[in-house]
Amino acid sequence: MSIETEADGEATELSRVEELAGELGEALAQTPEYQRFEETKEAVEQDDEAQEKVQEFEQLRQEFMLARQTGEATQEDIQKVREAQQELHSLPVMDEYLQAQEDLEEKMESVNQAISEPLAVDFGDQASGCCED
């Protein structure tokens, strides 16, 4: 922890904010949502069928991206990628992982809103320019 003096008051305040952010990260890592996400992620990584389907999907996706860049992508290519993704997502282990990921994203959005609320700054509103008319 930093010792505050007048010369480094701003640095100390920033250090405290960073310290609190670290504590928040540690607290989030203990939530049921994060724990379930980690468990389901590991289950997907350990599942041979899921890993095979992930590789198939990634290969088809890469082939499609290359074909799209060269202007040679077809509707059939898009359909192949979609079918591979549906097969992957239909696996129970992957379905559980995707649900855990969605739950974690909802938790993170809730935390983000709680952090942003006292700031009263709408960055999206300011994105178009530096000056208001």
C-alpha positions as CSV (number, residue, x, y, z in Angstrom):
1,M,0.0,0.0,0.0
2,S,1.3,3.5,-0.9
3,I,2.0,6.2,1.7
4,E,0.3,9.4,0.6
5,T,2.2,12.7,0.4
6,E,1.1,15.9,-1.3
7,A,3.4,15.2,-4.2
8,D,2.1,11.8,-4.9
9,G,-1.5,12.2,-3.8
10,E,-2.8,11.4,-7.3
11,A,-0.6,8.3,-7.6
12,T,-1.8,7.1,-4.3
13,E,-5.4,7.5,-5.2
14,L,-4.8,5.7,-8.5
15,S,-3.1,2.9,-6.6
16,R,-6.1,2.6,-4.3
17,V,-8.5,2.4,-7.3
18,E,-6.2,-0.3,-8.8
19,E,-6.1,-2.1,-5.5
20,L,-9.9,-2.1,-5.2
21,A,-10.2,-3.3,-8.8
22,G,-7.9,-6.2,-7.9
23,E,-10.2,-7.0,-4.9
24,L,-13.2,-6.8,-7.2
25,G,-11.6,-9.3,-9.6
26,E,-10.8,-11.7,-6.7
27,A,-14.4,-11.4,-5.5
28,L,-15.8,-12.0,-8.9
29,A,-13.6,-15.1,-9.2
30,Q,-15.4,-16.5,-6.1
31,T,-18.9,-16.0,-7.5
32,P,-21.0,-19.1,-8.4
33,E,-21.3,-17.8,-12.0
34,Y,-17.5,-17.7,-12.4
35,Q,-17.0,-21.0,-10.7
36,R,-19.6,-22.7,-12.9
37,F,-18.0,-21.0,-16.0
38,E,-14.6,-22.4,-15.1
39,E,-16.0,-25.9,-14.4
40,T,-17.9,-26.1,-17.6
41,K,-15.0,-24.7,-19.6
42,E,-12.7,-27.4,-18.2
43,A,-15.4,-30.0,-19.0
44,V,-15.4,-28.9,-22.6
45,E,-11.6,-28.9,-22.7
46,Q,-11.6,-32.5,-21.3
47,D,-14.3,-33.8,-23.7
48,D,-12.8,-35.5,-26.7
49,E,-16.0,-35.2,-28.8
50,A,-16.4,-31.5,-28.0
51,Q,-12.8,-30.9,-28.9
52,E,-13.2,-32.7,-32.2
53,K,-16.3,-30.6,-33.0
54,V,-14.5,-27.4,-32.0
55,Q,-11.6,-28.2,-34.4
56,E,-14.0,-29.1,-37.2
57,F,-15.9,-25.8,-36.7
58,E,-12.8,-23.7,-36.5
59,Q,-11.4,-25.3,-39.7
60,L,-14.6,-24.6,-41.6
61,R,-14.8,-21.1,-40.2
62,Q,-11.2,-20.4,-41.3
63,E,-11.9,-21.8,-44.7
64,F,-15.0,-19.7,-45.0
65,M,-13.2,-16.5,-43.9
66,L,-10.5,-17.1,-46.5
67,A,-13.1,-17.8,-49.2
68,R,-14.9,-14.6,-48.2
69,Q,-11.7,-12.6,-48.5
70,T,-11.1,-13.8,-52.0
71,G,-14.7,-13.4,-53.0
72,E,-15.3,-17.1,-53.4
73,A,-17.6,-17.7,-50.4
74,T,-20.9,-19.3,-51.3
75,Q,-24.2,-19.8,-49.4
76,E,-23.2,-23.5,-49.2
77,D,-20.1,-22.5,-47.3
78,I,-22.1,-20.4,-44.9
79,Q,-24.5,-23.3,-44.4
80,K,-21.6,-25.7,-43.6
81,V,-20.2,-23.3,-40.9
82,R,-23.7,-22.9,-39.4
83,E,-24.3,-26.7,-39.3
84,A,-20.9,-27.3,-37.7
85,Q,-21.7,-24.7,-35.1
86,Q,-25.1,-26.2,-34.4
87,E,-23.6,-29.6,-34.0
88,L,-21.0,-28.2,-31.6
89,H,-23.6,-26.3,-29.6
90,S,-25.9,-29.3,-29.4
91,L,-23.5,-31.3,-27.3
92,P,-24.7,-31.2,-23.7
93,V,-21.3,-30.3,-22.3
94,M,-21.1,-27.3,-24.7
95,D,-24.6,-26.3,-24.0
96,E,-23.8,-26.1,-20.3
97,Y,-20.7,-24.1,-21.0
98,L,-22.5,-21.6,-23.2
99,Q,-25.2,-21.2,-20.5
100,A,-22.5,-20.7,-17.9
101,Q,-20.8,-18.1,-20.2
102,E,-24.1,-16.3,-20.6
103,D,-24.7,-16.2,-16.9
104,L,-21.2,-14.9,-16.2
105,E,-21.7,-12.2,-18.9
106,E,-25.0,-11.1,-17.2
107,K,-23.1,-10.9,-13.8
108,M,-20.3,-8.9,-15.4
109,E,-22.9,-6.5,-17.0
110,S,-24.6,-6.1,-13.6
111,V,-21.2,-5.2,-12.0
112,N,-20.4,-2.9,-14.8
113,Q,-23.6,-1.0,-14.3
114,A,-23.0,-0.7,-10.6
115,I,-19.5,0.7,-11.2
116,S,-20.7,3.1,-13.9
117,E,-23.7,4.4,-12.1
118,P,-21.9,6.9,-9.8
119,L,-19.8,8.2,-12.6
120,A,-22.7,9.8,-14.4
121,V,-20.8,9.9,-17.7
122,D,-22.3,8.7,-20.9
123,F,-19.3,7.9,-23.0
124,G,-21.5,6.7,-26.0
125,D,-23.0,10.2,-26.1
126,Q,-19.6,11.8,-26.3
127,A,-18.1,9.4,-28.9
128,S,-19.1,11.6,-31.9
129,G,-16.9,14.5,-31.1
130,C,-15.1,16.5,-28.6
131,C,-17.3,19.6,-28.4
132,E,-21.0,20.1,-27.8
133,D,-22.9,22.8,-29.9
